[in-house]
Amino acid sequence: MGESDRYPEYKLPKKRFTLGNDGNALVALFTLNVIFFLLLITIKVVYFFFQANEAAFISQILPYFEMPAQLTKLSERPWTLLSYMFTHIGVMQVLSNMLWLWAFGYILQELTGNKKIIPIYIYGGLAGALAFSLANYLIPPLRPFIGSASLMGGNAATMAVAVATTFLAPQHRFFQNLNGGIPIWVLTLVYVLIDIAGVASLSAAYSLSHLFGGLAGFIFIYLLRYDIDGSLWMNNFYNWFINLYNPNKPTPKNRIKETVFYNASGRKPFNKTSNITQQRVDEVLDKINQEGFQFLTAEEKDILKRAAED
C-alpha cells in the first residue's frame, strides 16, 4: 500500500524511487552488501590461487569482518560492530537476505521516505550484536566456546526492516490478484520461521540475535508514532561528515519572500492562501520521498489536495 492508496484524496503523479536515484537508500544498502560479498569472494579466490586452504582464509581474513562474541576481541576490532552486518560468504545467505531486504525495504521506503531504512537496518544490526554477545556470556553451555564464537550476515538487520515494515503497514498485501492478496504479517511470520529454523541448529545465540534485531525495528516504529525519530541524529551526523571538507557544502538559503507562494491581497491577517505552483508541488513531493507523508504540515497536505483537484 503506497501513499496514494492510503490517502486517495491526494492522487498525484509522484516521484517514485528508482534504481538510478542518487539518494535511494535501499539501493545503497543492497550495493554495500554486494560489494562486501564480492570483496570476500575475490580474496578467497586469491587464497585458492596460491594454494591456501579455506581454513587459512577463515582464520586470517574473516576476523576483520565478522564480529567476535568475546568483548576483549571486540575491543581490538570495534569496526566489526558495523562490518559484520554487511558480511556474507555464502551465495545462498546473501541472496536470501537481499531478497527479503528488497521485499520489505521497498515498502518501508515508500511509506516513510528515504531517511529511515538505513538507520533501522543499523539499529537492528547493533541490537543483534548485543544479543549475540550477551547470549554467549549468559547461557552456560555457550561460555566455553565464547573465544571462537563470531557473528556475520545481515540477518538481524534485515529482520529489523521486516518487522518495522509490518508494524508500520499491517494491512499491506502482497500478490493482490490472488484472492485479495497475502497480508504482510503472514509473509513476515514465514520469514521469521525460516530464518530461525536456519540458525537453530547452530546455537541459541544466533536465534536471539535475529529476534532482537526484529525487536529493534518494532521499537523504532513504536517511538516514531510518538514523534520520537531515532534516525534524526544519524542522518544529521552523516550530513555533517559528508560536508566536513566539502568546499561546495550547502549553506542556509535566504528565505524566499512570501509573495512567491502566498497571495497577499484580499486576505485576513494571518490567513495565508498558498499559490499552487509546480515548484511548490515538487517541493512537497520531495519531502514525501525524503521524510514520509506523515511529516507533512497541514498546509502542505492542503496544497497536495488542491493540486489534485485542479
Backbone as CSV, one residue per row, in Angstrom:
resi,resn,N_x,N_y,N_z,CA_x,CA_y,CA_z,C_x,C_y,C_z
1,MET,0.851,-1.189,0.000,0.000,0.000,0.000,0.881,1.232,0.000
2,GLY,0.834,1.991,-1.065,1.622,3.211,-1.153,0.868,4.378,-0.581
3,GLU,1.482,5.567,-0.661,0.843,6.755,-0.115,-0.459,7.067,-0.834
4,SER,-0.502,6.858,-2.163,-1.711,7.173,-2.906,-2.847,6.245,-2.545
5,ASP,-2.532,5.024,-2.088,-3.584,4.097,-1.677,-4.110,4.429,-0.296
6,ARG,-3.220,4.895,0.587,-3.645,5.208,1.946,-4.375,6.531,1.998
7,TYR,-4.043,7.440,1.092,-4.652,8.758,1.070,-5.158,9.046,-0.343
8,PRO,-6.288,8.452,-0.748,-6.759,8.587,-2.126,-7.070,10.010,-2.546
9,GLU,-7.330,10.904,-1.587,-7.649,12.271,-1.965,-6.430,13.033,-2.443
10,TYR,-5.247,12.447,-2.286,-4.018,13.119,-2.714,-3.395,12.397,-3.910
11,LYS,-4.216,11.937,-4.843,-3.708,11.229,-6.015,-2.946,12.202,-6.922
12,LEU,-1.654,12.013,-7.014,-0.823,12.853,-7.886,0.263,11.980,-8.509
13,PRO,0.780,12.382,-9.666,1.933,11.660,-10.206,3.118,11.895,-9.280
14,LYS,3.508,10.875,-8.509,4.567,11.101,-7.526,5.905,10.600,-8.044
15,LYS,6.960,11.120,-7.436,8.305,10.715,-7.813,8.649,9.448,-7.062
16,ARG,8.683,8.332,-7.758,8.974,7.059,-7.124,10.478,6.830,-7.110
17,PHE,10.923,6.042,-6.133,12.332,5.709,-6.072,12.659,4.717,-7.180
18,THR,13.735,4.969,-7.890,14.165,4.059,-8.938,15.614,3.685,-8.703
19,LEU,16.081,2.680,-9.439,17.453,2.218,-9.261,18.466,3.307,-9.538
20,GLY,18.119,4.245,-10.392,19.069,5.281,-10.766,19.095,6.483,-9.851
21,ASN,18.202,6.539,-8.868,18.183,7.694,-7.967,19.438,7.744,-7.110
22,ASP,20.068,8.925,-7.046,21.277,9.062,-6.234,20.992,8.832,-4.758
23,GLY,19.815,9.222,-4.312,19.518,9.137,-2.896,18.731,7.917,-2.487
24,ASN,18.747,6.862,-3.296,17.981,5.665,-2.973,18.716,4.863,-1.905
25,ALA,18.227,4.952,-0.666,18.911,4.307,0.456,18.852,2.788,0.360
26,LEU,17.752,2.262,-0.163,17.634,0.806,-0.296,18.681,0.265,-1.259
27,VAL,18.889,0.954,-2.368,19.920,0.548,-3.324,21.298,0.660,-2.691
28,ALA,21.511,1.673,-1.854,22.800,1.830,-1.169,23.076,0.641,-0.255
29,LEU,22.065,0.204,0.506,22.223,-0.964,1.372,22.525,-2.215,0.553
30,PHE,21.755,-2.379,-0.495,21.939,-3.529,-1.374,23.354,-3.539,-1.952
31,THR,23.813,-2.368,-2.394,25.133,-2.257,-3.011,26.249,-2.561,-2.014
32,LEU,26.126,-2.042,-0.785,27.145,-2.305,0.235,27.272,-3.797,0.525
33,ASN,26.143,-4.472,0.649,26.177,-5.912,0.908,26.838,-6.666,-0.239
34,VAL,26.523,-6.292,-1.466,27.096,-6.966,-2.627,28.598,-6.683,-2.736
35,ILE,29.005,-5.442,-2.452,30.431,-5.090,-2.520,31.231,-5.904,-1.506
36,PHE,30.731,-5.990,-0.275,31.430,-6.785,0.740,31.520,-8.250,0.309
37,PHE,30.424,-8.761,-0.238,30.392,-10.159,-0.660,31.414,-10.416,-1.773
38,LEU,31.426,-9.546,-2.779,32.358,-9.718,-3.895,33.804,-9.552,-3.443
39,LEU,34.035,-8.640,-2.504,35.392,-8.444,-1.981,35.903,-9.714,-1.303
40,LEU,35.061,-10.312,-0.454,35.483,-11.519,0.257,35.654,-12.694,-0.701
41,ILE,34.771,-12.798,-1.690,34.913,-13.884,-2.660,36.203,-13.724,-3.462
42,THR,36.528,-12.484,-3.818,37.766,-12.228,-4.570,38.993,-12.622,-3.751
43,ILE,38.992,-12.236,-2.475,40.122,-12.598,-1.602,40.216,-14.116,-1.458
44,LYS,39.058,-14.745,-1.355,39.037,-16.215,-1.223,39.611,-16.881,-2.463
45,VAL,39.281,-16.365,-3.638,39.817,-16.913,-4.890,41.335,-16.722,-4.950
46,VAL,41.811,-15.566,-4.491,43.263,-15.315,-4.460,43.954,-16.323,-3.554
47,TYR,43.343,-16.616,-2.403,43.912,-17.613,-1.492,43.998,-18.971,-2.178
48,PHE,42.932,-19.347,-2.874,42.941,-20.635,-3.568,43.974,-20.649,-4.695
49,PHE,44.183,-19.504,-5.339,45.158,-19.413,-6.427,46.563,-19.719,-5.922
50,PHE,46.850,-19.279,-4.700,48.161,-19.544,-4.109,48.145,-20.814,-3.263
51,GLN,47.143,-21.653,-3.528,47.021,-22.980,-2.919,46.904,-22.922,-1.404
52,ALA,46.288,-21.880,-0.915,45.996,-21.803,0.526,44.611,-22.398,0.751
53,ASN,44.435,-23.153,1.813,43.150,-23.800,2.048,42.141,-22.822,2.646
54,GLU,40.895,-23.264,2.739,39.820,-22.396,3.226,40.023,-22.017,4.684
55,ALA,40.651,-22.897,5.449,40.897,-22.610,6.864,41.781,-21.380,7.031
56,ALA,42.746,-21.204,6.129,43.624,-20.037,6.201,42.838,-18.761,5.928
57,PHE,41.943,-18.819,4.947,41.091,-17.666,4.642,40.205,-17.310,5.837
58,ILE,39.621,-18.323,6.471,38.717,-18.095,7.604,39.470,-17.523,8.804
59,SER,40.679,-17.994,9.037,41.430,-17.559,10.226,42.157,-16.239,10.022
60,GLN,42.499,-15.897,8.775,43.299,-14.707,8.534,42.510,-13.512,8.008
61,ILE,41.419,-13.738,7.321,40.664,-12.656,6.690,39.343,-12.370,7.401
62,LEU,38.544,-13.394,7.646,37.210,-13.185,8.213,37.206,-12.461,9.561
63,PRO,38.198,-12.666,10.436,38.172,-11.937,11.721,38.125,-10.423,11.582
64,TYR,38.535,-9.892,10.428,38.498,-8.445,10.226,37.124,-7.965,9.752
65,PHE,36.212,-8.887,9.512,34.873,-8.537,9.056,33.781,-9.006,10.014
66,GLU,33.917,-10.204,10.568,32.895,-10.741,11.462,33.068,-10.197,12.869
67,MET,31.974,-10.203,13.632,32.014,-9.658,14.989,32.238,-10.769,16.011
68,PRO,33.313,-10.685,16.804,33.544,-11.703,17.832,32.615,-11.496,19.018
69,ALA,32.219,-12.596,19.639,31.336,-12.506,20.804,32.092,-12.053,22.046
70,GLN,33.362,-12.384,22.129,34.170,-12.034,23.293,34.517,-10.547,23.267
71,LEU,34.244,-9.866,24.367,34.413,-8.418,24.412,35.864,-7.991,24.277
72,THR,36.797,-8.783,24.791,38.217,-8.414,24.660,38.639,-8.397,23.196
73,LYS,38.162,-9.364,22.424,38.473,-9.381,20.991,37.739,-8.262,20.266
74,LEU,36.510,-7.998,20.702,35.727,-6.932,20.076,36.372,-5.570,20.285
75,SER,36.985,-5.375,21.447,37.655,-4.097,21.720,38.852,-3.881,20.801
76,GLU,39.428,-4.962,20.283,40.551,-4.852,19.356,40.082,-4.575,17.931
77,ARG,38.829,-4.964,17.619,38.277,-4.749,16.278,36.873,-4.159,16.384
78,PRO,36.743,-2.942,16.915,35.415,-2.361,17.149,34.614,-2.106,15.871
79,TRP,35.314,-1.933,14.738,34.602,-1.668,13.486,33.727,-2.849,13.042
80,THR,34.005,-4.028,13.594,33.226,-5.197,13.196,31.773,-5.114,13.681
81,LEU,31.482,-4.204,14.627,30.097,-3.977,15.024,29.244,-3.554,13.827
82,LEU,29.861,-2.853,12.880,29.154,-2.434,11.674,29.450,-3.355,10.491
83,SER,30.693,-3.761,10.349,31.065,-4.535,9.155,30.388,-5.897,9.116
84,TYR,30.118,-6.492,10.289,29.565,-7.848,10.296,28.210,-7.914,9.605
85,MET,27.408,-6.831,9.719,26.055,-6.863,9.169,26.020,-6.700,7.659
86,PHE,27.187,-6.500,7.041,27.285,-6.457,5.585,28.123,-7.619,5.046
87,THR,28.497,-8.539,5.919,29.428,-9.599,5.568,28.710,-10.928,5.327
88,HIS,28.857,-11.441,4.106,28.319,-12.759,3.743,29.377,-13.487,2.925
89,ILE,29.494,-14.792,3.152,30.446,-15.572,2.345,29.748,-16.702,1.596
90,GLY,28.468,-16.914,1.883,27.711,-17.935,1.172,26.746,-17.304,0.179
91,VAL,26.666,-17.889,-1.013,25.794,-17.337,-2.050,24.340,-17.352,-1.606
92,MET,23.893,-18.463,-1.016,22.501,-18.564,-0.591,22.191,-17.592,0.543
93,GLN,23.163,-17.359,1.421,22.943,-16.440,2.533,22.744,-15.016,2.039
94,VAL,23.617,-14.553,1.166,23.495,-13.184,0.675,22.277,-13.034,-0.228
95,LEU,21.974,-14.054,-1.028,20.820,-13.989,-1.919,19.528,-13.934,-1.109
96,SER,19.422,-14.765,-0.070,18.224,-14.779,0.770,18.031,-13.447,1.481
97,ASN,19.087,-12.945,2.095,18.979,-11.679,2.826,18.622,-10.518,1.906
98,MET,19.199,-10.489,0.719,18.932,-9.385,-0.196,17.518,-9.439,-0.750
99,LEU,16.986,-10.637,-0.992,15.602,-10.759,-1.465,14.615,-10.281,-0.409
100,TRP,14.827,-10.693,0.841,13.932,-10.257,1.920,14.091,-8.766,2.188
101,LEU,15.325,-8.298,2.143,15.570,-6.866,2.361,14.867,-6.042,1.299
102,TRP,14.919,-6.483,0.053,14.281,-5.741,-1.024,12.763,-5.788,-0.887
103,ALA,12.220,-6.956,-0.538,10.772,-7.116,-0.437,10.182,-6.184,0.618
104,PHE,10.781,-6.154,1.798,10.260,-5.318,2.879,10.771,-3.883,2.787
105,GLY,12.019,-3.720,2.374,12.611,-2.385,2.328,11.947,-1.476,1.319
106,TYR,11.482,-2.035,0.210,10.818,-1.218,-0.805,9.543,-0.598,-0.243
107,ILE,8.776,-1.392,0.484,7.536,-0.891,1.085,7.847,0.139,2.163
108,LEU,8.831,-0.161,3.016,9.197,0.765,4.090,9.643,2.106,3.527
109,GLN,10.413,2.078,2.471,10.916,3.313,1.878,9.791,4.120,1.237
110,GLU,8.824,3.441,0.637,7.692,4.134,0.035,6.832,4.827,1.095
111,LEU,6.755,4.232,2.281,5.873,4.768,3.323,6.537,5.824,4.189
112,THR,7.831,5.695,4.432,8.489,6.584,5.387,9.483,7.541,4.748
113,GLY,9.716,7.405,3.449,10.716,8.239,2.824,12.067,7.559,2.789
114,ASN,13.080,8.330,2.484,14.397,7.777,2.166,15.385,7.788,3.333
115,LYS,14.966,8.302,4.488,15.938,8.500,5.571,15.707,7.601,6.780
116,LYS,14.873,6.594,6.642,14.576,5.726,7.785,15.176,4.338,7.640
117,ILE,15.272,3.838,6.408,15.624,2.434,6.223,17.045,2.105,6.684
118,ILE,18.021,2.971,6.381,19.396,2.691,6.809,19.532,2.742,8.330
119,PRO,18.985,3.763,9.022,19.030,3.723,10.495,18.368,2.489,11.083
120,ILE,17.223,2.070,10.543,16.561,0.866,11.052,17.455,-0.352,10.835
121,TYR,18.074,-0.442,9.667,18.992,-1.551,9.369,20.147,-1.580,10.374
122,ILE,20.722,-0.418,10.633,21.864,-0.356,11.562,21.425,-0.643,12.988
123,TYR,20.296,-0.083,13.419,19.795,-0.372,14.766,19.554,-1.869,14.943
124,GLY,18.974,-2.496,13.925,18.732,-3.933,14.000,20.026,-4.717,14.114
125,GLY,21.032,-4.314,13.336,22.319,-4.986,13.410,22.994,-4.818,14.761
126,LEU,22.927,-3.615,15.323,23.531,-3.372,16.636,22.809,-4.146,17.737
127,ALA,21.478,-4.183,17.659,20.710,-4.952,18.644,21.046,-6.434,18.541
128,GLY,21.190,-6.923,17.305,21.569,-8.318,17.121,22.949,-8.620,17.676
129,ALA,23.881,-7.698,17.490,25.242,-7.882,18.018,25.231,-7.930,19.544
130,LEU,24.456,-7.026,20.156,24.358,-7.005,21.616,23.780,-8.316,22.143
131,ALA,22.700,-8.781,21.520,22.059,-10.021,21.961,23.003,-11.213,21.798
132,PHE,23.745,-11.244,20.697,24.660,-12.362,20.443,25.756,-12.435,21.500
133,SER,26.344,-11.280,21.807,27.412,-11.252,22.799,26.893,-11.618,24.191
134,LEU,25.752,-11.040,24.577,25.178,-11.343,25.898,24.804,-12.814,26.016
135,ALA,24.248,-13.374,24.960,23.838,-14.778,24.998,25.039,-15.689,25.233
136,ASN,26.163,-15.380,24.594,27.351,-16.211,24.767,27.954,-16.079,26.163
137,TYR,27.697,-14.953,26.812,28.183,-14.782,28.179,27.214,-15.361,29.211
138,LEU,25.917,-15.273,28.948,24.913,-15.601,29.969,24.368,-17.021,29.879
139,ILE,24.446,-17.658,28.720,23.947,-19.028,28.568,25.091,-19.991,28.869
140,PRO,24.991,-20.742,29.956,26.115,-21.588,30.415,26.711,-22.509,29.354
141,PRO,25.922,-23.231,28.553,26.542,-24.140,27.570,27.381,-23.428,26.510
142,LEU,27.162,-22.133,26.333,27.882,-21.405,25.289,29.185,-20.778,25.787
143,ARG,29.335,-20.636,27.103,30.508,-19.940,27.648,31.844,-20.569,27.252
144,PRO,31.974,-21.900,27.261,33.284,-22.477,26.921,33.741,-22.163,25.496
145,PHE,32.805,-21.793,24.614,33.148,-21.572,23.209,33.134,-20.094,22.825
146,ILE,33.073,-19.218,23.829,32.933,-17.795,23.533,34.158,-17.239,22.805
147,GLY,35.309,-17.842,23.020,36.521,-17.359,22.364,36.504,-17.532,20.865
148,SER,35.754,-18.511,20.375,35.703,-18.768,18.935,34.374,-18.363,18.305
149,ALA,33.411,-17.925,19.124,32.095,-17.557,18.598,32.168,-16.216,17.871
150,SER,31.525,-16.139,16.720,31.515,-14.895,15.942,30.205,-14.805,15.158
151,LEU,29.889,-13.586,14.763,28.615,-13.319,14.083,28.885,-12.560,12.789
152,MET,28.223,-12.983,11.720,28.295,-12.238,10.457,27.004,-12.462,9.673
153,GLY,26.720,-11.529,8.790,25.499,-11.616,7.999,24.510,-10.541,8.380
154,GLY,23.669,-10.169,7.429,22.692,-9.105,7.660,21.353,-9.594,8.140
155,ASN,21.294,-10.784,8.747,20.005,-11.351,9.159,19.288,-10.498,10.194
156,ALA,19.994,-10.093,11.245,19.363,-9.296,12.301,18.920,-7.941,11.764
157,ALA,19.740,-7.330,10.937,19.405,-6.025,10.357,18.216,-6.137,9.414
158,THR,18.199,-7.189,8.597,17.074,-7.403,7.684,15.805,-7.701,8.451
159,MET,15.932,-8.437,9.547,14.772,-8.729,10.397,14.177,-7.438,10.952
160,ALA,15.035,-6.475,11.289,14.551,-5.189,11.790,13.719,-4.477,10.735
161,VAL,14.187,-4.495,9.497,13.452,-3.856,8.401,12.115,-4.554,8.187
162,ALA,12.104,-5.889,8.242,10.876,-6.655,8.029,9.837,-6.361,9.105
163,VAL,10.253,-6.387,10.359,9.313,-6.151,11.461,8.842,-4.696,11.465
164,ALA,9.740,-3.762,11.197,9.359,-2.347,11.142,8.309,-2.112,10.061
165,THR,8.500,-2.717,8.903,7.543,-2.555,7.803,6.197,-3.148,8.164
166,THR,6.213,-4.318,8.791,4.965,-4.984,9.171,4.207,-4.184,10.219
167,PHE,4.917,-3.652,11.196,4.270,-2.865,12.244,3.749,-1.546,11.703
168,LEU,4.435,-1.005,10.705,4.033,0.273,10.120,2.816,0.114,9.215
169,ALA,2.773,-0.972,8.446,1.674,-1.166,7.476,1.129,-2.585,7.576
170,PRO,0.472,-2.915,8.690,-0.003,-4.297,8.886,-1.076,-4.728,7.893
171,GLN,-1.740,-3.770,7.235,-2.801,-4.104,6.287,-2.294,-4.275,4.854
172,HIS,-1.011,-4.054,4.651,-0.478,-4.187,3.287,-0.577,-5.640,2.832
173,ARG,-0.844,-5.833,1.548,-0.988,-7.183,0.989,-0.105,-7.361,-0.233
174,PHE,0.514,-8.541,-0.302,1.288,-8.932,-1.469,0.405,-9.762,-2.403
175,PHE,0.756,-9.760,-3.686,0.055,-10.579,-4.684,-1.462,-10.396,-4.593
176,GLN,-1.904,-9.164,-4.758,-3.309,-8.839,-4.567,-4.227,-9.511,-5.580
177,ASN,-3.682,-10.013,-6.678,-4.511,-10.713,-7.659,-4.908,-12.114,-7.203
178,LEU,-4.243,-12.619,-6.168,-4.545,-13.956,-5.662,-5.521,-13.870,-4.497
179,ASN,-6.802,-13.899,-4.814,-7.839,-13.935,-3.789,-7.687,-12.821,-2.753
180,GLY,-7.429,-11.613,-3.224,-7.319,-10.481,-2.307,-5.931,-10.219,-1.786
181,GLY,-5.001,-11.127,-2.029,-3.625,-10.908,-1.611,-3.270,-11.590,-0.305
182,ILE,-1.976,-11.612,-0.024,-1.452,-12.208,1.208,-1.053,-11.089,2.158
183,PRO,-1.601,-11.043,3.380,-1.235,-9.990,4.335,0.263,-10.010,4.631
184,ILE,0.816,-8.845,4.837,2.256,-8.748,5.056,2.696,-9.478,6.321
185,TRP,1.813,-9.541,7.326,2.207,-10.214,8.569,2.388,-11.713,8.355
186,VAL,1.654,-12.284,7.393,1.820,-13.704,7.081,3.198,-13.942,6.476
187,LEU,3.578,-13.077,5.533,4.894,-13.199,4.908,6.007,-12.999,5.934
188,THR,5.799,-12.054,6.850,6.794,-11.808,7.897,6.935,-13.019,8.808
189,LEU,5.805,-13.632,9.153,5.839,-14.830,10.001,6.599,-15.958,9.314
190,VAL,6.357,-16.137,8.019,7.067,-17.165,7.259,8.564,-16.870,7.250
191,TYR,8.899,-15.604,7.046,10.314,-15.211,7.023,10.986,-15.489,8.367
192,VAL,10.322,-15.126,9.463,10.904,-15.342,10.797,11.111,-16.831,11.052
193,LEU,10.123,-17.656,10.707,10.233,-19.097,10.946,11.365,-19.713,10.126
194,ILE,11.473,-19.299,8.861,12.551,-19.822,8.009,13.906,-19.397,8.550
195,ASP,14.005,-18.134,8.961,15.280,-17.605,9.448,15.706,-18.294,10.741
196,ILE,14.792,-18.414,11.689,15.129,-19.030,12.975,15.440,-20.509,12.802
197,ALA,14.674,-21.193,11.919,14.938,-22.610,11.683,16.319,-22.817,11.078
198,GLY,16.766,-21.855,10.287,18.068,-21.972,9.635,19.246,-21.856,10.576
199,VAL,19.063,-21.180,11.713,20.182,-20.989,12.652,19.976,-21.725,13.970
200,ALA,18.817,-22.368,14.138,18.526,-23.031,15.413,19.527,-24.138,15.719
201,SER,20.038,-24.784,14.674,20.980,-25.885,14.885,22.365,-25.392,15.279
202,LEU,22.650,-24.107,15.081,23.970,-23.573,15.413,24.080,-23.291,16.905
203,SER,23.288,-22.333,17.379,23.214,-22.056,18.812,22.086,-21.075,19.068
204,ALA,21.656,-21.011,20.312,20.569,-20.094,20.670,20.991,-18.647,20.491
205,ALA,22.297,-18.377,20.509,22.789,-17.003,20.385,22.407,-16.408,19.035
206,TYR,22.453,-17.213,17.985,22.095,-16.705,16.663,20.603,-16.401,16.571
207,SER,19.789,-17.280,17.122,18.343,-17.050,17.106,17.985,-15.791,17.878
208,LEU,18.581,-15.612,19.057,18.313,-14.416,19.859,18.799,-13.157,19.140
209,SER,19.908,-13.275,18.456,20.432,-12.127,17.720,19.433,-11.644,16.679
210,HIS,18.867,-12.557,15.913,17.926,-12.187,14.867,16.623,-11.646,15.458
211,LEU,16.165,-12.269,16.541,14.927,-11.812,17.165,15.089,-10.414,17.773
212,PHE,16.246,-10.146,18.360,16.494,-8.813,18.917,16.610,-7.774,17.797
213,GLY,17.086,-8.193,16.651,17.084,-7.288,15.511,15.672,-6.887,15.140
214,GLY,14.758,-7.873,15.108,13.358,-7.579,14.846,12.752,-6.681,15.903
215,LEU,13.125,-6.904,17.156,12.625,-6.067,18.247,13.066,-4.615,18.071
216,ALA,14.273,-4.408,17.581,14.757,-3.044,17.341,13.899,-2.345,16.295
217,GLY,13.509,-3.074,15.252,12.639,-2.492,14.236,11.280,-2.127,14.792
218,PHE,10.747,-2.972,15.648,9.456,-2.699,16.286,9.527,-1.450,17.160
219,ILE,10.579,-1.356,17.972,10.730,-0.214,18.877,10.895,1.081,18.085
220,PHE,11.621,1.031,16.979,11.831,2.236,16.163,10.495,2.797,15.684
221,ILE,9.638,1.951,15.123,8.346,2.415,14.613,7.422,2.820,15.758
222,TYR,7.490,2.111,16.875,6.665,2.455,18.041,6.996,3.860,18.525
223,LEU,8.286,4.179,18.633,8.695,5.513,19.070,8.365,6.562,18.018
224,LEU,8.465,6.180,16.746,8.170,7.122,15.665,6.715,7.579,15.732
225,ARG,5.825,6.717,16.170,4.410,7.079,16.289,4.188,8.113,17.390
226,TYR,5.156,8.230,18.290,5.088,9.254,19.340,6.056,10.401,19.046
227,ASP,6.359,10.576,17.760,7.216,11.672,17.292,8.623,11.612,17.858
228,ILE,9.099,10.415,18.179,10.490,10.223,18.596,11.207,9.522,17.440
229,ASP,11.956,10.288,16.666,12.585,9.775,15.452,14.043,9.426,15.726
230,GLY,14.330,8.141,15.808,15.689,7.694,16.083,16.652,7.851,14.931
231,SER,16.144,8.281,13.778,17.025,8.428,12.612,17.603,9.825,12.485
232,LEU,17.077,10.800,13.220,17.495,12.188,13.036,18.982,12.381,13.305
233,TRP,19.464,11.909,14.456,20.860,12.140,14.807,21.792,11.429,13.819
234,MET,21.368,10.269,13.353,22.202,9.513,12.425,22.299,10.222,11.074
235,ASN,21.169,10.723,10.583,21.172,11.455,9.316,21.915,12.777,9.433
236,ASN,21.765,13.460,10.579,22.484,14.721,10.793,23.992,14.487,10.852
237,PHE,24.391,13.415,11.526,25.811,13.090,11.603,26.376,12.766,10.222
238,TYR,25.606,12.011,9.444,26.050,11.666,8.091,26.222,12.923,7.239
239,ASN,25.239,13.816,7.297,25.324,15.056,6.512,26.509,15.911,6.957
240,TRP,26.724,15.982,8.275,27.858,16.750,8.790,29.182,16.156,8.316
241,PHE,29.294,14.839,8.373,30.539,14.176,7.981,30.806,14.337,6.490
242,ILE,29.765,14.165,5.659,29.924,14.265,4.211,30.365,15.674,3.808
243,ASN,29.847,16.686,4.514,30.144,18.071,4.150,31.313,18.668,4.937
244,LEU,31.998,17.831,5.712,33.056,18.333,6.586,34.158,19.030,5.801
245,TYR,34.585,18.424,4.706,35.659,19.011,3.893,35.168,19.337,2.483
246,ASN,33.897,19.599,2.387,33.306,19.919,1.093,33.273,21.436,0.896
247,PRO,34.090,21.974,-0.021,34.096,23.439,-0.214,32.779,23.954,-0.782
248,ASN,32.015,23.055,-1.407,30.740,23.464,-2.009,29.548,23.020,-1.163
249,LYS,29.787,22.838,0.157,28.700,22.369,1.005,27.569,23.396,1.026
250,PRO,26.352,22.893,1.127,25.201,23.797,1.078,25.202,24.764,2.243
251,THR,24.790,25.983,1.982,24.672,27.000,3.024,23.205,27.361,3.178
252,PRO,22.808,27.824,4.362,21.407,28.203,4.541,20.985,29.253,3.538
253,LYS,19.920,28.961,2.833,19.440,29.891,1.822,18.539,30.946,2.449
254,ASN,18.610,32.116,1.864,17.698,33.154,2.318,16.274,32.732,2.045
255,ARG,15.433,33.021,2.976,14.045,32.624,2.836,13.400,33.367,1.662
256,ILE,12.763,32.594,0.804,12.075,33.196,-0.342,10.904,34.020,0.166
257,LYS,10.753,35.176,-0.413,9.687,36.046,0.038,8.341,35.366,-0.058
258,GLU,7.508,35.682,0.905,6.215,35.033,0.948,5.363,35.353,-0.274
259,THR,5.690,36.435,-0.970,4.875,36.795,-2.130,5.000,35.784,-3.254
260,VAL,6.059,34.919,-3.195,6.207,33.899,-4.215,5.131,32.831,-4.064
261,PHE,4.826,32.482,-2.808,3.915,31.379,-2.553,2.575,31.803,-1.962
262,TYR,2.430,33.057,-1.600,1.205,33.467,-0.922,0.574,34.680,-1.607
263,ASN,-0.741,34.687,-1.684,-1.488,35.843,-2.147,-1.667,36.808,-0.991
264,ALA,-1.217,38.031,-1.162,-1.312,38.986,-0.059,-2.558,39.854,-0.156
265,SER,-3.187,39.890,-1.329,-4.321,40.794,-1.493,-5.627,40.128,-1.097
266,GLY,-6.471,40.894,-0.416,-7.813,40.434,-0.093,-7.883,39.306,0.899
267,ARG,-6.936,39.240,1.814,-6.996,38.191,2.819,-6.989,38.794,4.212
268,LYS,-7.465,38.024,5.154,-7.450,38.458,6.543,-6.042,38.321,7.097
269,PRO,-5.726,39.110,8.139,-4.401,38.978,8.748,-4.155,37.553,9.231
270,PHE,-2.948,37.034,9.015,-2.507,35.727,9.452,-3.274,34.581,8.779
271,ASN,-3.972,34.856,7.699,-4.690,33.815,6.977,-4.090,33.689,5.586
272,LYS,-3.106,32.793,5.451,-2.350,32.669,4.221,-3.049,31.702,3.259
273,THR,-3.038,32.042,1.982,-3.589,31.177,0.957,-2.483,30.818,-0.017
274,SER,-2.124,29.561,-0.072,-0.968,29.135,-0.873,-1.279,29.158,-2.348
275,ASN,-0.318,29.664,-3.141,-0.395,29.525,-4.586,0.068,28.124,-4.955
276,ILE,-0.661,27.467,-5.814,-0.276,26.114,-6.215,0.594,26.212,-7.456
277,THR,1.884,26.337,-7.247,2.835,26.357,-8.351,3.471,24.977,-8.469
278,GLN,3.953,24.657,-9.661,4.581,23.358,-9.870,5.815,23.208,-8.990
279,GLN,6.527,24.315,-8.769,7.705,24.276,-7.906,7.328,23.883,-6.486
280,ARG,6.219,24.477,-6.013,5.787,24.177,-4.648,5.327,22.726,-4.519
281,VAL,4.616,22.232,-5.530,4.175,20.839,-5.507,5.375,19.897,-5.516
282,ASP,6.382,20.221,-6.332,7.579,19.393,-6.390,8.302,19.359,-5.051
283,GLU,8.317,20.504,-4.349,8.959,20.548,-3.033,8.244,19.649,-2.042
284,VAL,6.915,19.649,-2.103,6.145,18.792,-1.196,6.382,17.326,-1.526
285,LEU,6.410,16.988,-2.816,6.658,15.607,-3.220,8.051,15.143,-2.802
286,ASP,9.030,16.037,-2.913,10.381,15.704,-2.463,10.406,15.431,-0.965
287,LYS,9.635,16.205,-0.211,9.583,15.995,1.233,8.971,14.648,1.558
288,ILE,7.954,14.229,0.785,7.360,12.909,0.998,8.393,11.824,0.737
289,ASN,9.156,11.974,-0.342,10.177,10.981,-0.680,11.257,10.882,0.381
290,GLN,11.624,12.019,0.960,12.729,12.039,1.913,12.290,11.709,3.341
291,GLU,11.087,12.153,3.752,10.699,12.028,5.149,9.431,11.212,5.368
292,GLY,8.578,11.101,4.349,7.328,10.380,4.530,6.141,11.324,4.633
293,PHE,4.960,10.807,4.289,3.758,11.634,4.234,3.374,12.184,5.603
294,GLN,3.629,11.381,6.656,3.162,11.797,7.971,3.872,13.027,8.514
295,PHE,4.974,13.437,7.854,5.717,14.601,8.325,5.324,15.881,7.581
296,LEU,4.329,15.784,6.705,3.842,16.994,6.039,3.040,17.849,7.010
297,THR,3.132,19.166,6.840,2.313,20.070,7.625,0.901,20.105,7.051
298,ALA,-0.016,20.681,7.806,-1.401,20.794,7.343,-1.462,21.600,6.053
299,GLU,-0.625,22.640,5.962,-0.595,23.469,4.762,-0.128,22.670,3.552
300,GLU,0.900,21.832,3.733,1.427,21.056,2.621,0.434,19.997,2.162
301,LYS,-0.286,19.406,3.104,-1.325,18.453,2.724,-2.430,19.144,1.935
302,ASP,-2.741,20.381,2.346,-3.771,21.136,1.641,-3.323,21.462,0.218
303,ILE,-2.046,21.754,0.045,-1.504,22.032,-1.285,-1.668,20.815,-2.187
304,LEU,-1.340,19.627,-1.671,-1.498,18.418,-2.466,-2.957,18.174,-2.844
305,LYS,-3.833,18.388,-1.866,-5.252,18.139,-2.108,-5.789,19.090,-3.179
306,ARG,-5.450,20.365,-3.079,-5.966,21.341,-4.052,-5.320,21.168,-5.410
307,ALA,-4.025,20.721,-5.429,-3.378,20.456,-6.710,-4.029,19.269,-7.408
308,ALA,-4.428,18.247,-6.616,-5.096,17.083,-7.191,-6.457,17.476,-7.763
309,GLU,-7.145,18.397,-7.084,-8.462,18.841,-7.573,-8.341,19.654,-8.856
310,ASP,-7.234,20.417,-8.961,-7.020,21.217,-10.165,-6.664,20.342,-11.368
